[in-house]
Amino acid sequence: MYHFIINPSAGNGRAQKSWTKIQKKLCQLNLKYSYYLTTSSTDLKQHLRQQAKLTPKTIFVILGGDGTLYHALNAIAFPTKLDVILGYIPCGSGNDFAKAAQISTDPNKALAQLLAQKAPRTLDLGYFKTSDRAGVFSNNLGLGFDAQIVEITNNSQLKNQLNKLHLGKFAYATCFFKALSQQKPFTLTVTLPNFPPKNFSHAFLCTITDQPYFGGGVALFPKARLDDGKLTLVVIEKKNLLDFLSVFLLMLLPGAYHLRARSLSFYTTTKLKLTTTTPQIVQVNGETFTFSPGDLLLEIKQQKFIF
Ligand SMILES: Nc1ncnc2c1ncn2[C@@H]1O[C@H](COP(=O)(O)OP(=O)(O)OP(=O)(O)O)[C@@H](O)[C@H]1O
């Protein structure tokens, strides 16, 4: 049995349109299903948790973007982990998880892919904890520059306008220069198991990822895999503007040459600790919050998916 949970506002209304197409297909296939249209992220979490406790054998299929998926994952993971299988049909703006997991962004193809899958797959999630919050994520968690871009994009009308033109994945790129003027370099200490702490005096972007993409399909760390049991931390320092811009330019080109830049460091690990001395904006799967100075702990968790 499948239970579809739809965030109708994802992708500036794209999820609603996708759902209409999927309902038509489900009707043609004569498949038994139930569904729920969410009214907010809180409603989504309450509904999913309640249903998952009532009918744990059901496959819960989420229709939305990376943010909707984030809320669904956290509904399952907290306060105690529920053993349920999640399906996912991408209908957001950026759809980074879909790109990493190779799920079609055509709703009917994504549905066909999901229905053809016989057994669930266990994939990695990142788990984070600060002094006042904890969560899991399927894509990445970023402090500093990428979070600044997400914050500006989410608060601008541009994302909706680009979504109307089916150019939603470029929304983050358009806010790049505004974020560049607002973000300041910050001090960052990275602590990895069995290594002495590493200090960065001019950290600008600090992203922990469990898959290759961020910002609507930009390959931050192409070798990252959703099922390798590891997280990768990428830190880019900004001591010199031209140097910083060249790293980003290289990131947009094939070949992953940005990973050779002197101002970029990366570490692949199962757990780590980040410490900052100034408040920083954090983005998790495209949702933002402010992180007060202190420690941010990260480790790996798992979730069963079908798609
Ligand atoms: N009815 C609703 N149900 C669930 N979430 C909602 C609803 N209305 C607004 N939201 C908000 O929608 C956001 C999630 O949207 P989502 O990220 O899935 O789509 P997107 O921003 O278009 O895509 P992407 O993250 O791929 O760029 C969350 O911030 C959530 O709080």
The ligand as a MOL file (V3000), in Angstrom:
LIG
                    3D

  0  0  0     0  0            999 V3000
M  V30 BEGIN CTAB
M  V30 COUNTS 31 33 0 0 0
M  V30 BEGIN ATOM
M  V30 1 N 1.7150 23.0560 2.5120 0
M  V30 2 C 2.9940 22.9050 2.8650 0
M  V30 3 N 3.4550 21.7030 3.2620 0
M  V30 4 C 4.7480 21.5260 3.5730 0
M  V30 5 N 5.6760 22.5130 3.5130 0
M  V30 6 C 5.2600 23.7390 3.1330 0
M  V30 7 C 3.9120 23.9930 2.7990 0
M  V30 8 N 3.8020 25.3020 2.4410 0
M  V30 9 C 5.0180 25.8360 2.5290 0
M  V30 10 N 5.8990 24.9180 2.9550 0
M  V30 11 C 7.3280 25.1740 3.0340 0
M  V30 12 O 7.8400 24.6950 1.7800 0
M  V30 13 C 9.2600 24.5300 1.9250 0
M  V30 14 C 9.7120 23.2710 1.2630 0
M  V30 15 O 9.6700 23.4340 -0.0980 0
M  V30 16 P 10.7100 22.5700 -0.9260 0
M  V30 17 O 12.0800 22.8840 -0.4870 0
M  V30 18 O 10.2830 21.1710 -0.8740 0
M  V30 19 O 10.4410 23.1240 -2.3540 0
M  V30 20 P 11.3630 24.0880 -3.1650 0
M  V30 21 O 11.9320 25.1220 -2.2560 0
M  V30 22 O 10.5660 24.5580 -4.3270 0
M  V30 23 O 12.4560 23.0710 -3.7330 0
M  V30 24 P 14.0490 22.8170 -3.4840 0
M  V30 25 O 14.2770 22.6620 -2.0120 0
M  V30 26 O 14.3260 21.5550 -4.2450 0
M  V30 27 O 14.7210 24.0120 -4.0450 0
M  V30 28 C 9.5400 24.4640 3.3850 0
M  V30 29 O 10.2600 25.6010 3.7640 0
M  V30 30 C 8.1600 24.4550 4.0520 0
M  V30 31 O 8.2170 25.0910 5.2870 0
M  V30 END ATOM
M  V30 BEGIN BOND
M  V30 1 1 1 2
M  V30 2 1 2 3
M  V30 3 2 2 7
M  V30 4 2 3 4
M  V30 5 1 4 5
M  V30 6 2 5 6
M  V30 7 1 6 7
M  V30 8 1 6 10
M  V30 9 1 7 8
M  V30 10 2 8 9
M  V30 11 1 9 10
M  V30 12 1 10 11
M  V30 13 1 11 12
M  V30 14 1 11 30
M  V30 15 1 12 13
M  V30 16 1 13 14
M  V30 17 1 13 28
M  V30 18 1 14 15
M  V30 19 1 15 16
M  V30 20 2 16 17
M  V30 21 1 16 18
M  V30 22 1 16 19
M  V30 23 1 19 20
M  V30 24 2 20 21
M  V30 25 1 20 22
M  V30 26 1 20 23
M  V30 27 1 23 24
M  V30 28 2 24 25
M  V30 29 1 24 26
M  V30 30 1 24 27
M  V30 31 1 28 29
M  V30 32 1 28 30
M  V30 33 1 30 31
M  V30 END BOND
M  V30 END CTAB
M  END
